[in-house]
Amino acid sequence: MEGEKTAHHKGTVTLDQMRESYQDEDAATRKRRDKNLSMYEGLAVDKLAVDLWIDQGDRTRRFRTRGAADKGRFDLTMTFFDYDKPVTVRAPAAKDVGGSGADDEGRDQRLSAPAGPGKSGFA
């Protein structure tokens, strides 16, 4: 994948299993993950098929999740590349900036939540 050798892992997980997996985490982490899972529940999703490709440096190269929602099936794939390469980030124009997208602890939640129907999930 992108010239890197990867190991492909796949499986199926229920939302209850995901919730159980992070019960030993701190309260803020549990709250954030519960919020993300509640979005899946709001779409009537109770089980996800997950594929994960990990490179030899133990970094995620691709993550794919699929499931059935109340309005049909969904399939989301994210591919990660160019690790450890320098980047240039420019602030957007003021007219292109909306609300903060922050949760109660000030962390940006705009990219961590699944999108609703017809929405990209990016703020």
Secondary structure, 3 states (H helix, E strand, C coil): CCCCCEEEEEEEEEHHHHHHHCCCCCHHHHHHHHHHHHHHHHCCCCEEEEEEEEECCCCEEEEEEEEEECCEEEEEEEECCCCCCCCCCCCCCHHHCCCCCECCCCCECCCCCCCCCCCCCCC
